């Protein structure tokens, strides 16, 4: 018998399940994606909720399902419109994968989200967590849905001290949830665990005295709930210094650039910008040269207006922001000229939305 099996043997699994599900049915928050079990909507909500807080997701979810109410609508939507609807949520590969997967559902499965592990788990971007969450919530299948939240709760319940930052640790938790999950109410069980992690068994200050499964919790009995889970620190993110410019012409048009179709923030729009180096040239001079040599634009650039910082998981962007006036545009420019009204239709990453806000405020 391995260490996990020994820990499981000491638990009253039936009672744990009942306590968790009864609590969830009584206390669950009213959330828009819980209104029905439409697999497409459950799927959209689960993709949005990855790395994003519930309060942030709610308005995005409501707008998204209004604009793209079903598989067919999302499969046929223009990518620009989909990215625009996701603008500000970050991790844009999530929505690109979602749209690719939904297209496959439309073509291969006649628009019905497949209900088997093999078919649904084979779609683009559907990892073990999304697979378990969607199939358990929408189709009532007893499949574990293990994310960081669930690993935290289960590490405390079972006093598991493996490092949850290591990918292979997830399988320990999947085995544990597999042993615990209700066959009758897998949807309520998985959502109960998620809900417990979100509102009671929180990372820094778990509310053990209010916890419905306190009597089953090894960490509470040992007094180690604040030491768990074990999570090794990530490397510090690298810093990239950049200069960006909001370029306008005499008619008030604005010049924007589309990011490459691969890599970070692929296919989103941005204000022209360049990575800057410390050295003999100022940031402004580096920007002027970049515009001339790489964008085919001759421009007059003002003084520095401010700095925008954006933190990704692995990287920090420090962007010095300038405003500029276009003097000459070569035929081969890689920038797109748009009016202020048209600009609203393009999806920008958060950092460049902040840059635009600076320009709007300066013009007021
Ligand atoms: Fe989490 Fe405390 Fe409940 Fe244990 S008793 S599951 S540590 S909230």
Boltz pocket constraint, residues with backbone or C-beta under 6 A from the ligand:
constraints:
  - pocket:
      binder: B
      contacts: [[A, 153], [A, 156], [A, 157], [A, 200], [A, 201], [A, 202], [A, 206], [A, 207], [A, 208], [A, 209], [A, 211], [A, 212], [A, 213], [A, 214], [A, 217], [A, 218], [A, 219], [A, 220], [A, 225]]
      max_distance: 6.0
